Amino acid sequence: MTAVEATSITKEEQSKPLALRVGAELVGSFIICFAIYAICSLGSAVYGINMAFIALLTGIVYAAATVIFGSISGAQFNPAVSVAAMLTGKTHVLDGILYIIAQVLGGIGAGAAIRFLLPSSEQVTFKIWMTPTINGFDKNSVSYSTLGNYGVTFSITLAIAVEVIAGIVIVAAALRTTGEHGESSTNHAVAMGLAYGIGTAIAYPVTGAALNPARATGIAIFAQNQGLNEEPLQQLWVFWICPVLAAAVVALIVIVSGMVSTKKNTPDAEVADEIESDTALDEASVSDGNDGEENEQSSAQTYTHEGVESN
């Protein structure tokens, strides 16, 4: 992409009405969260819990949504990405706050839809649907039914570790592949698909791979009081703090790198100014010398001419 094309894209995206951009974040988040809830619940019921299947489809869903809505809002779809974009100046604070509200509302809407669309009976309860879909650790981990038989559970420490690491991968990919004002591109869509796929592979066995506070919130609200081993809302704070912490870490690195780069460039600029100044002085000196010689030659010619006339 040329500089002219990038500039035109930036102006085009900035000209999009705020309401349209917020709406894109709302609809995109709804689609992403609903798709993930369906993959984890319906897909797991039909095909069994398959981490590769879930990670691949999760990455594809995020990539597809980024392609669809990227030219409108930049396709953030994740409060952690929006926080990092605000901290680094890619997104205005007011826009970022409205994006986050829209993302959470999209996740809640998707949670409500999947809650009322999933069939249930005495044999197939809502708990069976929700166990591979919610985000949690320890007894709410998707692996608890397997590991619990051996007296092993995934602690909160491991849950925080995997969510933060996966969050860093996702936020870094988002900041690295978006433009100065958060504009999206095809490379951004591919990068986000890979980042969310990798993040899901890292975190799903431990926490169900929240990676996105909006995704964790939407299903936790409607899985509350459904007979799960622990109430999802009691563990929800982990899936807000970890992604936001990852966003802060990545944003800090980006800001510090920018400051270091600026400092490195400043001495070079000063040296260049000094060289230009010295060059100007040298040219001025040469010019003054040439003017002096010309004046001396002019005086000599005048004196000679006056001598000839007197004779």
C-alpha positions in Angstrom: 0.0 0.0 0.0 1.4 3.4 -1.0 1.5 6.4 1.2 -1.2 8.1 -0.9 -3.5 5.1 -0.5 -2.9 4.9 3.2 -3.6 8.6 3.6 -6.9 8.3 1.6 -8.0 5.3 3.7 -7.2 7.2 6.9 -9.3 10.2 5.8 -12.1 7.9 4.7 -12.3 6.1 8.0 -12.1 9.4 9.9 -15.1 10.6 7.9 -17.3 7.7 9.0 -19.9 8.9 11.5 -19.3 7.9 15.1 -22.7 6.2 15.3 -21.8 4.0 12.3 -18.5 3.0 13.8 -20.0 2.2 17.2 -22.7 0.2 15.4 -20.1 -1.8 13.5 -18.4 -2.7 16.8 -21.8 -3.7 18.3 -22.8 -5.9 15.3 -19.3 -7.4 14.8 -19.0 -8.3 18.5 -22.5 -9.9 18.5 -21.6 -12.0 15.4 -18.2 -13.1 16.9 -19.5 -13.9 20.3 -22.6 -15.8 19.0 -20.4 -17.8 16.6 -17.9 -18.7 19.4 -20.7 -19.7 21.8 -22.2 -21.9 19.1 -18.9 -23.5 18.2 -18.1 -24.3 21.9 -21.6 -25.5 22.8 -23.1 -27.1 19.6 -19.8 -28.0 18.1 -18.6 -29.7 21.3 -21.9 -31.6 21.7 -21.7 -33.0 18.2 -18.0 -33.5 17.7 -16.7 -33.6 21.3 -14.4 -31.0 22.8 -11.7 -30.6 20.1 -9.2 -27.8 20.8 -7.8 -27.7 17.3 -11.4 -27.4 15.9 -12.3 -24.6 18.3 -9.0 -22.7 17.9 -9.2 -22.8 14.1 -12.8 -21.7 13.9 -12.3 -19.0 16.5 -9.5 -17.5 14.4 -11.6 -17.7 11.2 -14.5 -15.9 12.9 -12.4 -13.0 14.0 -10.6 -12.8 10.7 -13.9 -12.8 8.8 -15.5 -10.1 11.0 -12.4 -8.0 10.7 -12.6 -8.1 6.9 -16.3 -7.2 7.0 -16.2 -4.3 9.5 -12.5 -3.3 9.3 -13.1 -0.4 6.9 -15.8 1.1 9.1 -14.4 1.0 12.7 -11.0 -0.6 12.5 -12.6 -3.9 13.8 -11.4 -3.8 17.4 -14.2 -6.0 18.8 -12.3 -6.4 22.1 -12.2 -4.0 25.1 -8.5 -4.8 25.6 -7.6 -3.8 22.0 -9.7 -0.6 22.4 -7.8 0.3 25.7 -4.4 -0.2 24.0 -5.6 1.8 21.0 -6.6 4.7 23.3 -3.3 4.5 25.3 -1.2 4.7 22.1 -3.3 7.4 20.5 -4.7 5.3 17.7 -8.3 5.9 18.9 -9.8 8.9 20.6 -10.8 8.3 24.2 -14.5 9.0 23.7 -14.6 6.7 20.6 -12.8 4.0 22.6 -15.2 4.1 25.5 -18.2 3.9 23.2 -16.5 1.0 21.3 -16.1 -0.9 24.6 -19.7 -0.3 25.6 -20.9 -1.5 22.2 -18.6 -4.6 22.4 -20.0 -5.6 25.7 -23.6 -5.1 24.6 -22.9 -7.2 21.5 -21.5 -10.0 23.7 -24.5 -9.8 26.1 -26.9 -9.9 23.1 -25.1 -13.0 21.8 -25.3 -14.6 25.2 -29.1 -14.0 25.4 -29.6 -15.4 21.9 -27.7 -18.6 22.5 -29.4 -19.0 25.9 -32.9 -19.0 24.4 -32.0 -20.9 21.2 -30.3 -23.9 22.8 -32.7 -26.8 23.4 -32.8 -28.4 26.8 -34.5 -31.3 28.6 -34.2 -33.3 31.7 -31.4 -35.3 30.2 -29.7 -32.5 28.3 -29.6 -29.6 30.7 -28.4 -26.1 30.1 -25.3 -26.9 32.3 -24.2 -29.4 29.7 -24.3 -26.8 27.0 -22.6 -24.2 29.1 -19.7 -26.2 30.5 -17.5 -26.0 27.4 -18.7 -22.4 26.6 -18.2 -20.4 29.7 -14.8 -19.0 30.8 -13.5 -20.2 34.2 -10.7 -21.9 36.1 -10.4 -24.5 38.8 -13.8 -26.3 38.9 -15.1 -24.2 36.0 -12.3 -25.1 33.8 -13.2 -27.1 30.7 -10.6 -29.7 31.7 -11.9 -30.2 35.2 -14.0 -33.2 34.4 -10.9 -35.0 33.1 -8.2 -33.7 35.4 -10.4 -33.7 38.6 -10.4 -37.5 38.6 -6.6 -37.4 39.1 -6.8 -34.8 41.8 -5.4 -32.0 39.6 -7.0 -28.6 38.8 -5.9 -25.5 37.0 -5.4 -22.8 39.5 -6.1 -19.1 39.3 -2.3 -18.4 38.9 -2.2 -20.5 35.7 -5.4 -19.0 34.5 -4.0 -15.5 34.8 -0.7 -16.5 33.2 -2.3 -18.0 30.0 -4.8 -15.2 29.6 -2.2 -12.5 30.0 0.2 -14.1 27.5 -2.6 -14.8 25.0 -3.8 -11.2 25.5 -0.3 -9.8 24.8 -0.2 -11.8 21.5 -3.6 -10.5 20.4 -3.1 -6.8 21.4 0.4 -6.7 19.9 -0.9 -8.1 16.7 -3.7 -5.5 16.6 -1.4 -2.6 17.2 1.3 -3.8 14.9 -1.0 -4.3 11.9 -3.2 -1.2 12.2 -2.4 2.3 10.9 -1.7 5.5 12.7 -5.4 6.1 13.3 -6.4 2.5 13.8 -7.3 1.8 10.2 -7.6 -1.8 9.2 -6.3 -3.8 6.2 -6.2 -7.3 4.8 -2.9 -8.0 6.7 -4.7 -6.9 9.9 -7.5 -9.4 9.3 -5.0 -12.3 8.7 -3.0 -11.3 11.8 -6.0 -11.1 14.0 -7.2 -14.5 12.9 -3.8 -16.1 13.6 -3.5 -14.2 17.0 -6.9 -15.4 18.2 -6.3 -18.9 17.0 -3.0 -19.1 18.8 -4.5 -17.5 21.9 -7.3 -20.0 21.9 -4.9 -22.9 21.6 -2.9 -21.5 24.6 -5.8 -20.8 26.9 -8.8 -23.0 26.1 -7.8 -26.1 28.1 -7.3 -23.9 31.2 -9.9 -21.1 31.0 -12.0 -21.8 27.9 -10.0 -19.0 26.2 -11.8 -15.8 27.1 -9.2 -13.5 25.4 -11.9 -10.9 25.2 -13.8 -9.4 28.2 -17.0 -8.9 26.0 -17.0 -12.6 25.1 -16.5 -13.7 28.7 -19.2 -11.3 30.0 -21.9 -12.2 27.5 -22.1 -15.9 28.4 -21.3 -15.5 32.1 -24.5 -13.5 32.7 -26.8 -16.1 31.1 -24.9 -19.1 32.6 -25.4 -17.7 36.1 -27.6 -19.9 38.4 -27.6 -22.8 35.9 -26.1 -25.4 38.2 -22.4 -25.0 37.1 -19.7 -26.1 39.5 -19.0 -22.4 40.3 -20.9 -19.3 39.3 -19.3 -17.7 36.3 -19.8 -14.1 37.4 -17.7 -14.8 40.5 -14.7 -15.5 38.2 -15.4 -12.9 35.6 -13.0 -10.3 37.1 -10.1 -12.4 35.9 -11.2 -12.2 32.3 -11.4 -8.4 32.5 -8.2 -7.7 34.4 -5.9 -10.0 32.4 -6.7 -8.7 28.9 -6.6 -5.1 30.1 -3.3 -5.8 31.9 -2.0 -7.2 28.6 -3.2 -4.1 26.8 -1.4 -1.9 29.3 1.9 -3.8 28.9 1.9 -3.7 25.1 0.9 0.0 25.1 3.7 0.8 27.5 6.2 -1.0 25.3 5.0 0.9 22.2 5.1 4.2 24.0 8.6 3.6 25.4 9.9 2.4 22.0 8.5 5.6 20.4 10.2 7.8 23.0 13.6 6.0 22.5 13.2 6.3 18.7 12.6 10.0 19.1 15.6 10.5 21.3 17.8 8.6 18.8 16.6 10.8 16.0 17.1 14.1 17.8 20.9 14.1 18.0 21.1 13.3 14.3 18.9 16.2 13.5 21.0 18.5 15.7 24.2 17.3 14.0 22.6 17.9 10.6 21.6 21.4 11.7 25.2 22.1 12.9 26.6 20.8 9.6 24.2 23.0 7.6 25.1 26.0 9.8 28.9 25.4 9.4 28.4 25.0 5.6 26.5 28.3 5.5 29.2 30.1 7.5 31.9 28.7 5.1 29.9 29.8 2.1 29.5 33.2 3.7 33.3 33.4 4.3 34.1 32.4 0.8 31.6 35.0 -0.5 33.1 37.7 1.6 36.6 36.8 0.4 35.5 36.9 -3.2 33.8 40.3 -2.6 37.0 41.6 -1.1 39.1 40.5 -4.0 36.6 42.0 -6.5 36.7 45.3 -4.6 40.5 45.3 -4.6 40.6 44.6 -8.3 38.0 47.3 -8.9 40.1 49.8 -6.9 43.2 48.9 -8.8 41.5 49.3 -12.1 40.2 52.7 -11.1 43.6 53.9 -9.9 45.2 52.8 -13.2 42.6 54.5 -15.2 43.0 57.8 -13.3 46.8 57.5 -13.8 46.4 57.2 -17.6 44.0 60.2 -17.7 46.4 62.4 -15.8 49.2 61.6 -18.2 
